[in-house]
């Protein structure tokens, strides 16, 4: 019997949502005639625009207040139930999103709680590999494998851009004076301890301009304007004390730009035009991969195994191994530190990563 209606759910962060595109692509390949809808956070819903196989993108605006959030989920559940889905697939479940999947009334539900100790509540199928340490994208794929699909390892996310989006973005970068090769820099992360020192990003930007005669476009999230300001301050400071002659300093400064208020699709389009993206382990890294741009990722408190499921020849990373201060992981899990601020160890997981090493990797993989 053909599957007629499929609902995919993932109410997670930017990076999680980008990664979701890989299993959605596999679903469309297997069931091209089916109607496939997706429930994701409203902030990220533009990411799935123009994606083959997606019939309806249902954005959920999650209220901060717990009671308001519960009411919003109940309203969403009632509207989804009316659609009479055959399958509901919850790629990275939380208690609330699993309840939402159950409330749709679908008879077949593949619901995957990624936590090794969490049961896959309300799932009607058994998720293979439960409790096995895997990259995040493979855990998402296991949610499809539970439905009998054969999905080879190594699939990558993909965001579909209009040709007009890339053309407009290229014009935008040209007007800013960005000349190839362009180094993209992503400053932000989910917590401060995952951020490489901002002064080193500034030094990286200047050295890139000097070595490649290219330019730098730096991005940060809507709530990270302070990181942009700090970055530009350090750029000016590094240039002030350098021995480069004043005319060359001014030329370099003109080739370093920054933005923090780009829409999510504009950000994707910008990342599609840079030669390489250097940044912390965060959403823009996954977005760059999804628009086929090489990346260089700087990992500090968290091990890359789960959150960097990409080929290292095109997406290398830097990570200082064997630091005893990463003490928060459960037995048998990769080393991990959950600190928001690091004072005792002076953030050595990030500070031991040097500018020259990052620059070398960026030059090597730049397209």
N, C-alpha and C positions, 0 to 999 in steps of 0.2 A: 504493500500500500504506500503510495507516494505521500511524503510529508507536504501538507498544504500551507500551514502557517507556522512560522518559527519566531520566537521572541528571544533575543539575546539581551542579557542584563550585565552591566558592570558599572556600579556607582562608586568609582574610585578616582584617583588623581589623574593628572595630565598624562604622565608616563604610562600608567596602567591602561588608560583609554587608547593611547596610541598602540600599545602592544595588542590590544583587543582586535585590531584590524587584521592581524595575521590569521587567527581562527575564523574570522568572518569571511575572509577570502576563501579559505578551505571549504566553508559551508556552501558558499555560492558555487564553487566548482562542482561539489557533490550534488547539490540540489538547485540547479539553475532555474527551475520552473516554480520554485516555492516562493511564497511571500515571506520576506524576512524583515522584521522590525527590530529596533534596538532602543533600549532604555539606558541612557547615560546621563551624567550630570549636565545640566543645561549649559554650564560654562564651556564644555568641550563639544557640544553637539555640532558646531560647524565643521569639526574634523571629519565627520562621516558624510558630508555633502559630496555628491557626485560619486560616491563609492558604489561600484557595481553590486547589484543584488539587494541593496538596502531600499525597502519600500517606504518605511516611515521611521524618522528619528524622533524619539520621544524624550525630550529634555526634562530632567527633574531638577527643580530649583530647591535645594535642600535647606530648610530654615535652620537657624542656629538653635532656636528654642526647641527643647525636646518635645513638648506637647504639640507645638505647631508642626514639627517634623512628622510626628505620628499621624496627625490629621491629614497632612499632605500625602503621606504614604497610603493611607486608607482610601483617599480619593483616587489616587493613581491605581490602586489595586482594583477598585470597582470599575474604572474605565477599561483596564486591561482585560478584566474577566469577560466583558461584553464582546471582546474580539475573538474569543474561543480559539486559542492557540492549540496546536497539536503538540508542539515541543516548546519547552522553556529551558534556556541554557543560561546558567548563572556562573560566569567564569571565575569570579573571585568574590565569593559570598561573604557577607556579614550577616549577623542575626536578622537585621531589618530587611536586607535585600533577599535573603532566603525566604522570609515570611511573605514578602511581596511575590516571589516566584510561586510559592505554594498557593497564594490567594488567587492567582490567575485561573486556577481550576484545570490547568493542563494535565493530562494523564501521564505524559512523559516529561520528567524534570531531571535535568543533569545539573546538580548543584554542588559546587566544589568550594569547600572551606580550605584555603591553602595552609592554614596552621596545622602542623603535624599532629597536634593533640586534639584538634577539633573534629567532631563527627560531621559528616556531610548531611546536615539536617534537611529533611523534606526531599531528599533526592530519591528518585524511583529507580535509579541505575547505580551501579557500583563504579566509582572512579578508580581506574587503574593507577598503580604507583603511589597510592595514598601513603604518606609517611616517608616516602623516599625523597631525598634531597635532589631537587631539580631546578634548572633555571626557570624563571617566572613564566616565560613564554611556553615552555614545555608543560607546565602545570595547567596553563590555559588549554593547550592542545589535548591534555588528558580528559578534559571535560567533553571534548568531541569524541575521543577514542572510546569513552564510556558508552557512546551511542552506536558503536560498531564501525566508526569511520577509521580508515587507515590514513594517518597523517605522518609523513616522514619528519624526522628531526631537522632542525636548521632553517625552518621557515622564518621570514622576516616581516615586520609590519610594513604597511604601505599607505600613504596618504595621496589621494588623487587631487591634483591641482589643475585648474583651467590654464590653457596657454595664455589667456589674457592676464591671469593673475601673475604669472612669471614675467610677462612682458612689462606690465605696470611696475612691478617690483624692480626689474632691471633698470628702468628709467629712474625710479626713485633713488636707487643706489648711485647711478651715474650723476644725478643732480647733487648728491652729497659729496661728490668727488671721489667715490670709491673706485679704485682701479685694481684690476686683477694682478696677482691672486689676492682674494679677500680672505682674511682670517676672521671667522666668527668666534666670539667669546661669549660664553654664558656664565654669568656671575653668581646666580642664585642657587639655592638648594632648600630642602625642607627644614633644615636646622643649621645653625651657625657652624657646628663642628664638621659639617660636610663641605664647607666652603674653603677652597684654597685661599691663602692670604691675598687680599685685593691688590696690594702693592706688587705682588708677583705677576698678576694678570697684566698690570700696567707695564711692567718691565718686558713681559712677553710681547705685548702689542708693539712696543718701540723696536724691539729686536727683530720682530717679523718685518716691520716696515724697512728697516735697514738692510736685512739680509735678502729679502725677496723683491724689494722696491714695490711691494703691494700695499694694501690698506687693511684696516681693521674695523669691523662693525660689531659692537658689543650690545648684548641684550640682557634684560632682567625683567622680572615679573612686575605686574601693576603695583604691588606693595613693596617693591624693592628699589624705589628711586634713590634711597640712601646709598645703595651699593654702586649705582651709576655715578653719583656725585663723588663718592670716595675714589672710585676708579679714575675719573677725570682729574681729580686733585692729585693723585699719585702720578698720572701721566705727566702733568705739568711739572711736578716736583722732580721726577726723573729727568725730564728734558732740561730743566733749569740747571741741574748740577752736572750734566754730561759735558764732555769736551767737544761735542759736535758743534760746528760753526753755526751761528744764529740763523742763517738763511735755510740751512738744512733742517734745523730744529723746527722752524716754522712750517716747512713743507711736510715734515712727518706729522706734526700736530694736525694739519689740515686733512690728513688721511686716516685719522682716528675719530670715528663717530660712535654714538651710543643712543639707545632708545629703550624705554621701559613701558610704553603704552601701546604697543602693537596689538591688533586683534590677533586671535589665535591663527587664523588663516593667513594673515599678513606675516606673522612670525614664520609659519611654515614656508611661505613663498620666499622670504628673506633667506632662510636656512637652505633652501634649494639652490640659491645663487652663490653662496660662499664656497670657497675651495675646501675648507675643513672647519669643523667646529671644535674648539677646545673649551672644556668646562667641567663642572662638577657632575656627580651622579645626580641627575635631575631630569625633569620632563623634557626640556629642549634637546637633550642628548638623544632620547628616543625619537623625538620628532625629526631631528636631522637624519637619523638612520632611515626613517620612513619616507623621506624625500630624496634618498639616495646620495646623501652627503657624507663623506668620511668624518669620523670623530676621533678625538683624543680625550679620554675621560680620566679625571683625577679622583681617585678613591682614597678616603681616609679612615673613618671609623668602621665602615662596613665592607665586608669582603665582596669582590666583584662577581662571585660565582652565580648568585641568584639573579642579580639585577644588571648583568651585562651579557646577554645571550647572543653575542654577535661575533663574527669572525675577526680575530685579532689582527690579521694582516691588513684589514681595512679600518678596523675600529680598535686600535690599541688602547691600553690603559696603563696608568702608573699606580702602583700600590706598594706600600712598604710592608713587607711580610714580617711575621714573627714578632710583633710588638706585644709585650705582656700586658699592656694596659687595656687591651680589648678583652674585657672580662664578662660581658653580659650575655654571651651566647649560651644556649642550652647545650648539654652534652651531645657531642656528635655533630654539632652544627658549625658552620664556618665562623671564624672569629668576628666579633661584633661588639661595638660600644654604643650605648644609647645616650651618652651625655649630650646635653644641649650646649654647655659651656665647658671648656677644658682648661683648667688652671694648673692643676698639679703636674700634669705631663706637658704643659705648654704647647698643646696641639701638634705634637711632633709627628703624628701620622700624616699630616698635610705639610708641615714645615720641612720635612726631610725630602720632599719632592722639589727638585731644582728647576729653575727656568730653562736652562739649557737642554735638559732632558725633554721637557715638554716641547720646546721649539724644534728639536731634532725630529721628534715623532710627527709634529704637524707638517714639517717640510716633506717628510718621507711619504705621507699618505695623501697630501693635498691633490685634488683633481685638477 
